[in-house]
Amino acid sequence: METKEAKLSIIQAGRTAVEELIKVAREPIVTGGEDDVSADRLKNAAATKKLAIFDAFEILNRINEEENMLNNVEKVEHQKRCSLVLLKTGLRSNVRTDASKYS
């Protein structure tokens, strides 16, 4: 597997992880049961939700960074290919021009 393919797979896995973290964050803390009102349970549930939300944002930020790096690498490679084509074309036209001077 190429590096680019691996990064794209990791990005997709990260998006799936974010979706799961969103599900955790959306779950209600108080469901109507007896144990819902205990201070420890409320504190743990709130901490879990907070962690899920911050982790989701952290993953999304990293996904954006990786996608930007991949896009920039593709742009740079495209620019290099274009430059090489222009360079080769320019050199060939100069050779033809120089050769025609001597004929």
C-alpha positions in Angstrom: 0.0 0.0 0.0 1.4 3.4 -1.0 1.7 6.1 1.6 -1.0 8.2 -0.1 -3.4 5.3 0.0 -2.6 4.6 3.6 -3.2 8.2 4.6 -6.5 8.2 2.8 -7.5 5.1 4.7 -6.5 6.6 8.0 -8.5 9.8 7.1 -11.6 7.6 6.4 -11.1 5.7 9.7 -10.8 9.1 11.5 -14.1 10.3 10.0 -15.7 7.1 11.2 -14.2 7.6 14.7 -15.6 11.2 14.8 -19.1 9.9 13.9 -18.9 7.4 16.8 -17.7 10.2 19.2 -20.7 12.3 18.1 -23.0 9.4 19.0 -21.4 9.3 22.5 -21.8 13.1 22.9 -25.4 13.0 21.9 -26.5 10.3 24.4 -28.5 11.7 27.3 -26.9 11.8 30.7 -30.2 11.6 32.6 -32.4 8.7 31.3 -35.0 8.6 34.1 -33.5 5.6 36.1 -32.7 5.6 39.8 -29.0 5.8 39.3 -29.2 8.9 37.1 -29.1 11.4 39.9 -26.0 10.3 41.7 -23.3 12.9 41.6 -20.5 10.5 40.6 -22.5 9.2 37.7 -23.3 12.8 36.5 -19.7 13.8 36.8 -18.4 10.8 34.9 -21.0 11.2 32.2 -20.2 14.8 31.7 -16.4 14.1 31.6 -17.0 11.4 29.1 -19.0 13.7 26.8 -16.5 16.5 27.2 -13.7 14.1 26.2 -15.7 12.8 23.2 -16.3 16.3 22.0 -12.7 17.4 22.3 -11.3 14.2 20.8 -13.7 14.7 17.8 -12.5 18.2 17.2 -8.8 17.1 17.5 -9.4 14.3 15.0 -11.1 16.7 12.6 -8.3 19.2 12.8 -5.8 16.5 12.1 -7.8 15.2 9.2 -7.9 18.7 7.7 -4.1 19.1 8.2 -3.5 15.8 6.5 -5.9 16.5 3.6 -4.2 19.9 3.1 -0.8 18.3 3.0 -1.9 15.7 0.5 -3.5 18.4 -1.7 -0.3 20.6 -1.5 1.9 17.6 -2.4 -0.3 16.9 -5.5 -0.2 20.6 -6.5 3.6 20.7 -6.1 3.9 17.5 -8.2 1.7 18.9 -10.9 3.7 22.2 -11.0 6.9 20.2 -11.3 5.5 18.1 -14.2 4.3 21.3 -15.9 7.7 23.0 -15.4 9.5 20.0 -16.8 7.2 19.9 -19.8 7.8 23.6 -20.4 11.5 23.2 -19.9 11.7 20.3 -22.3 9.6 22.1 -24.9 11.6 25.3 -24.5 14.9 23.5 -24.9 13.6 21.6 -28.0 12.4 24.8 -29.6 15.8 26.5 -28.9 17.7 23.6 -30.4 15.6 23.8 -33.5 16.1 27.5 -33.7 19.8 27.2 -33.2 20.1 24.4 -35.8 18.2 26.4 -38.4 20.7 29.2 -38.1 23.5 26.9 -39.3 21.6 25.3 -42.2 
